[in-house]
Amino acid sequence: MTVHFIGAGPGAADLITVRGRDLIRRSPVVLYAGSLVPPGIVAEAGTEAPGDAPRDIRVIDTAAMNLDQIIDQMKAAIEAGHDVARVHSGDPALYGAIAEQMRRLDALGIDYDVTPGVPAYAAAAAALGTELTLPGVSQTVILTRTSVRSSGMPAGEDLATLGQSGATIAIHLSVNNLGFVVRELAPHYGADCPVVVAYRVSWPDERIIRGTLADIRDKVKAADITRTALILVGRVLDAGDFDDSRLYAADHHHVLRPPVIKAPDFPAFWADCVNQGRIDDLIALYHEGAVLMPTFSPHAAKNREELRSYFTLLSSRDNLYVKLHEKTLDCLRTGEQSYVINGIYDFKFSVDGTLQTFPSRFTFVIDLGEESPILHHHSSQIPRTLT
Ligand SMILES: C[S@@+](CC[C@H](N)C(=O)[O-])C[C@H]1O[C@@H](n2cnc3c(N)ncnc32)[C@H](O)[C@@H]1O
């Protein structure tokens, strides 16, 4: 028998996960935090419980219970041979007080598992139709709360300290502490910084109050919102101007969107990566298990770590530049997308202030059907001819 901790999501019955809903249906005993989880979420409790359990279905609102009473209920259900669904609002890992319940269950030898849920901050962002991480505006979301009557905040996690980051902040359990929130954040974010107070997101009586740090307090007071509201603060909330994400930029390539390269252009593409110091892109070109016989080291580089240390050292050379001799290229097709490409390039970089050239010959064995196409790369300085 198991206690299933389940994230109910923000409130709407169709915002719980399928797994969470199914566990509630299969559990004849359901404990839920009634102050934050609407009864609709647990309406189907035990309807698919095994055996004759449906006659014994128990749905218990724990809002008025203390920890000992909650654990007693779980223990009694487990001893009677019933699974228990323990339903928390949003995601149970955020201010769910599940850790202390788990500790008690550990001591009693009772099994449990956790099913995540949609947290309030994500539901609020969805209701606003906004992104909390806008490039060039904020790339960090801080999930926090303030201390009113509950446990104090650990040192260094006070709002004034967190606010120094300028990140988007989602403040829980604090709508009654809005004056404090405004006082702490205004010096860092500016009085004109947008604020949203999202009340009972996804519930039938959801309300969204928009304002700034200067006026949000009056607006929330006028709306008479005193509980179950999330405070979002940050420039992302009305940013008209933000950068496009690099992730979807046409010239940004990654494993799932590799550049379309024709085989004869491959050495030039490789040289561009070197010349632009794009070490990550360079390493990503080498297939798992590929070997690089490098120009400036007696040791073969056989994995990503060795490739990184070789290319990092090479890139540290002053005025490093690879010049490809296009006319020397020889491209042999060996399979559908496999090629052996030979040719000559010069490595140029400064040694003791003098620009030097190291003519080198190379062989690439590549498979352009692979996300990391280089299967083998040999590169060595052109030897002197013996007379
Ligand atoms: C005990 S915490 C639980 C947080 C929850 N575990 C989560 O993942 O969002 C309760 C606080 O979460 C926020 N909250 C939870 N559900 C909400 C909802 N539907 N709308 C707005 N805020 C909500 C409020 O700040 C509320 O005071």
The ligand as an ORCA input file, in Angstrom:
! r2SCAN-3c Opt
* xyz 0 1
  C       1.080     26.713      0.189
  S       1.493     27.560     -1.284
  C       1.362     26.256     -2.419
  C       2.035     26.506     -3.740
  C       1.810     25.384     -4.699
  N       2.402     24.155     -4.212
  C       2.316     25.675     -6.114
  O       3.037     24.844     -6.695
  O       1.956     26.713     -6.661
  C       0.067     28.498     -1.517
  C       0.328     29.760     -2.279
  O       0.511     29.445     -3.643
  C      -0.108     30.420     -4.439
  N      -1.214     29.783     -5.144
  C      -1.582     28.492     -5.091
  N      -2.603     28.264     -5.942
  C      -2.885     29.431     -6.548
  C      -3.800     29.844     -7.532
  N      -4.672     28.996     -8.085
  N      -3.790     31.123     -7.919
  C      -2.910     31.992     -7.392
  N      -2.003     31.663     -6.461
  C      -1.997     30.406     -6.040
  C      -0.567     31.514     -3.521
  O       0.479     32.435     -3.342
  C      -0.807     30.736     -2.270
  O      -0.738     31.600     -1.142
*
